[in-house]
Amino acid sequence: MTAVLIMASVVIFACVLFNRLSSKVGIPALLAFILLGMFFGSDGVVHIPFDDYIFAERICSVALIFIMFYGGFGTNMNFARPVLAKAVLLSSFGTFFTAGLVGLFCHFVLKIAVLESFLIGAVISSTDAASVFSILRSKRLNLKYNCASLLEVESGSNDPFSYMLTVIVLTLMNGGMKAQSAVYMLFAQVVYGLIFGAAIAYIAIWILKNFKVSASGFDMIFIVGVAVLSYALPSYFGGNGYLSVYITGIILGNTKLSNKTGLVNFFDGVTSLMQMVLFFLLGLLSFPTKLGTVFATGLLLALFLTFAARPVAVSVIMFPLKCRFKEFLFVSWAGMRGAASIVFAIMAVINPAVVDNDIFHIVFFVVLFSILVQGSLIPKIARVLDMIDEKADVMKTFTDYTDEVAVQFIEFKIPENHAWIGKEIREITFPPESILVLIIRDGKKLVPNGKTVLKEGDSLILSGKASDGASDVHLYEITVEENDGFSGRALKDIAYDRKLIIMIRRRGKIIIPKGNTVIKNNDILVINDSEVHS
């Protein structure tokens, strides 16, 4: 067990290091994770024996839940709305069209059996959200014509359709299904996925707004449960869990929630870890020696998918919607394949359906080609096609974008007999360059205006300019003990040169001290020491 934990730590450290190095080398970070997995795998240098497809499929499916949830959570619908129709058509009909073209190519050109050909098409028909998001963010690709949002929505929402096609083809290969069953399966996959995803999201929002958690971090744990449930519940009833979890993520991500920044930071870290685990595990599961046996098939399929199937599918959908030619070329090139395709290929491997080809390594080869060739060249293609918008900011297309606002907040409570009690806001002179932004009265939040009358016990929150000199403030804490010269004395009686007691923690309460404030035993004093910076 200890050896396994040490190895896991080494792998995580290596993934983090590769993530740093990949941007300098010019290759996508996710490709680095795959190559690292191959390095540690059965055919690699480290020779870790691993060929458990069932275990890998379970772990990768869990990782996909969080990747797809955060893909929806991070998509800013204000930016996506103008291209939503195109994105949805690409993610649905575009996926079906791509699968069909690849299936025909595999059957008539590569001479693969009909159902197996369409299984390969189904598995590899979706573009990869993790890869697309990673490149858009890391390369700061500020694209024209809302192309960033278009790619984000398409890649985040087309995996469910690829999954649905894969399930249908595998069912046909295992004895077929009646037309009535096929229609119901399609209905259940889409409708249940949409209904459960939306319902779970809105219930979660209601709970978050009406029940306050007692401890920090529990809202994050709650959202983790929501993400898992939004996948599991519709899947139990025959719905598309991936579609559901994506819809849940979109609704939650575009809703004003308390501690939104904390949730974003948490899921950003979780999703990054899931991507590391997913791509590393897929690399670990592969056998590089087998890639040579599928090289010809994989290369022909990758070339057809990149230069024929994807462009044709995009043109059929985008040209009727009057898209620009260079926009069509860029969207066609940016249709990268990734982890979801390999995970669906694992589903095909562990399924009882009989296949004659090594589908896993064929798809694995195509994904390597896609990430290495398409992923590496996306920034250059964007520049060649003049798709870079210098006035745009791609980070604004994600819901975790925040402009840096140079303000800070202070809070204080109006005590008994204070001069402000009974006065309107407009009658009060607040500190220069500050504004009252919120009043907390009897546990309720009030947004003030000039006519708001202050009452005893109101907690006022003021905002003001953040100080550039805040970095020069050095704070430390000491605990008051008997006979240390502090206990029982008022602040005005304590001689402190170039030091200031700015806060007292007493039995869980915060006290902003005055000159006549008496220090007590076990008080925790927060002190600003300017001598450190002299």
Residue, then its C-alpha position, 0 to 999 in steps of 0.5 A: m500500500t505504501a509503495v502504491l501511494i508513493m508511486a501515485s505521488v510521483v505520478i502526480f508530481a510528474c503530471v504537474l511538472f509536465n503541465r508546466l513544461s508542455s506550454k514551453v515545448g509547445i505540445p498540449a498538456l493532455l498529450a503529455f499526460i498520455l505519454l507519461g502514462m505510456f512511459f509508466g505502462s506495461d510497454g514503457v520504461v517503468h513496466i507497470p503491468f496494467d490491462d484491466y479495462i473494466f477498472a479503467e472504464r469505471i475510473c474514467s467514467v467517474a472522471l468524465i462526470f466531473i470533466m463534463f460537469y465543470g465543462g457546463f459549469g464553466t460555459n458562460m451562456n451570455f457569450a454562448r447564446p448568439v452561437l447556441a443554435k450552431a453549437v447544438l446542431l454541431s453537437s447533435f446532428g454533426t456528431f451523427f453525421t460524422a459517425g455515419l461518414v466514418g462508418l461508411f469509410c471504415h466499411f468500404v475503404l478499410k473493409i471492416a464489418v458493417l456494424e463494427s465500422f459504425l461502432i468505430g464511427a460512434v466511438i470517435s464521433s465527438t470532439d473533446a471538451a477537456s482538450v478544447f478548453s485546455i488549449l483555449r485557456s492555456k494559449r489565450l485564444n481570443l477568437k473572432y465571431n464567438c468561435a470560442s463559445l461555439l467550440e466550448v458548447e459543441s465539445g462540452s455537449n456532444d459526448p452524450f450523443s457519441y455515448m448514445l450512438t455507441v450504446i445503440v450500435l453495441t446493442l445491435m451487435n448483441g442481437g439487435m433491438k426492435a424498432q420500438s425499443a430503439v425509438y424509446m431508447l433515443f427518447a429516454q436518453v435525450v428527454y430523461g437526460l434533459i429533464f433530470g439534469a434541469a430538475i436536479a440543478y434547480i432543486a440544488i439551487w433552491i437548497l443552496k439559497n434556502f439552507k445555509v451550511s454550518a461549516s466552510g466547504f460543505d457547499m462544495i461537497f454538496i455540489v459534488g453530490v449534485a454532480v454525481l446524482s445528476y449522472a447516476l439518477p437518469s442513468y438508472f432510468g435509462g437516460n443519458g447521464y452525461l447529458s444530464v450532468y452537463i445540463t446541471g453544470i450549465i444551469l448551476g454555473n450560470t446562476k448567482l450562487s454564494n461562494k461562487t469563487g470558492l466553488v470555481n477554485f475547488f472544481d477547477g482543481v478537481t477537474s484538473l486532477m480528473q484530467m490528469v488521472l484520466f489521460f494518464l490512466l488511458g496512456l497506462l492502459s495502452f501498449p505502444t507495441k500494438l500501435g504499430t499493428v494498427f498504424a495504417t488503419g489508424l493513420l488512414l482513419a485519422l486523416f479521413l476524420t480530420f480532412a474529410a468527415r469533420p469538414v463535411a459535417v461542419s459544412v452541412i450545418m454551418f454554411p446554411l447558417k451563413c458562416r464565414f469560410k475562414e470560420f468554417l475552416f477553423v471550426s473544422w480544424a479545431g474538432m479534436r478527439g480526446a479522452a471520451s472517445i477512448v473511454f467509449a472504446i473501452m466500453a466496446v472492448i469490455n462489451p460482449a459484442v464480438v469485434d475483429n479489430d483492436i478498436f481501443h488502440i485504433v481509437f487511441f492512435v487517432v486521439l494521439f494524432s488529433i491532440l499532437v497534430q490538430g492541438s499543436l497547430i490550433p493557435k497557428i491555424a487561428r493566426v493564419l486564418d486571421m481568426i484572432d480578435e485582439k479586442a476580445d478576451v477568451m477568458k470571459t467566455f467562462t463563468d469563472y472569469t472575474d475582472e480584478v476589482a481594486v476594492q476591499f470591504i470592512e464591516f462594523k456594527i452600530p452600537e447602542n446610543h450611536a450618533w448614526i441611529g435613526k439617521e438616513i444614509r444621505e445624512i451621514t458622512f462616511p470615510p472619504e472614497s468609501i461607500l455603504v454597500l450592504i446592511i445586515r439587519d436581523g439576519k437579513k441583507l438590505v441593499p441601502n439607498g439614500k433614504t434608508v434609516l439606520k438602526e441599533g445593531d445594524s451591521l454595515i459593510l463599506s467598500g473602499k479602494a484597496s491599498d497598494g501598500a497592503s503588502d507592507v503590512h506585517l501581521y502576527e498573533i500572540t496569546v495573552e498569558e498571566n504576568d506577560g505585561f498585557s493581561g488586565r491593562a488598557l491599550k492606552d497604558i501599553a507602550y508599543d513603539r512602531k507596533l499597533i494592536i489592530m484586533i483582539r480575538r476573545r472567546g470566538k468573538i472579534i474586537i476592534p480595540k480602542g484606547n480604553t479596551v482592557i486586555k484579558n487573559n487568553d486574548i489573542l492579539v493581532i499586531n501590525d509590526s512596522e519594524v519588520h519593514s524599516 
